[in-house]
Amino acid sequence: MKPPVATVHIVDDDEAVRSALRLLIRSVGLQAQAHASAPEFLASYDTRNPGCLVLDVRMPGMSGLELQQELNRRGAIIPVVFITGHGDVPMAVTAMQQGAFDFLQKPFQDQELLEKVQRALARDAQSRAGMAAHAEILARLETLTPRETEVMRLVTRGKANKVIGADLGVSQRTVEIHRAHVMEKMRAHSLAELVRMVLDAGDSTHNS
Amino acid sequence: MDKLRAAGDPAARPAVLCLRQRDEMEIGQLLTVLRSPIYYCANGREAVAIARDGALSCVITPLRLPDGGAAKLIRQLQRVAPGLAVIVVVKSPDISVAVEVMRRGAYAVIDSRTLNSGLLHHVAPLVLER
């Protein structure tokens, strides 16, 4: 199955702005989808699909800032580039505090918006790659037996096989076998790599 | 180095560090009302030294400083006091400046023309939550 293509979503209540932005974004070979309102966007948006959002701040009904809050509530990581013709510093600060990728005041140069969109798409790709890697590590951790998990914790805390054996009441040889299984299942080529994976997995390994 | 001065009740709350600026009197008045001690300093170097030594609720700085800009100060403060909120007061209502400063790690940017409401909105919660 082909991975979904990144889409630049445009949400603006002004039909002329929507059309112009869609045309501009498509002109550089990107996929664009326009929405007339925040609820219309939310109804069709799938958080699993890559892309970014070009969002008008002022709209009737749900505003751009309210849509951003709703996306945050849903755990969406889509980068948001705000555009507004009536912005001020407090509005920009609120948007940035809520995690906006950028905030652009109209009128702007086409190239300026395109650069911000390209950067937003790159950020989205980077975030999704990081999340996929994290999920892969968690999936590998799931394959470990309770004993292997225990051995892995002690190994990554720098304990020697002999010490781990004494701690767990098993022979050093048994620890070596568990350790080899851990390395194989986690697909770690070195202890340093295993430590990085455990750190990346975070609390899910140390608190379980 | 300017002699540090504090106002308010030092036992009440962690201090706010204010870098010397045109609006410092208004900032001082509000913080006195909030019963927050306030320290003043003249430049980024002093601010970093104070932040390293003591618990602060936030730092209020102008955009331009004698020894660099707010962005440089934010970078330095993040090293010595990670997570310390830095609020930047700007004279120009230029949104792109505010966005850039936020991107560099400011907690908030306040337009000096709406200083009081900005302080109440951004600084008061930081002072009162401690």
Interface residues (C-beta under 8 A of the other chain):
Chain A: G87 D88 V89 P90 A92 V93 M96 Q97 D102 F103 Q105
Chain B: V90 P93 I95 S96 A98 V99 M102 R103 Y107 A108 V109 I110 D111 T114 G118 H121 H122
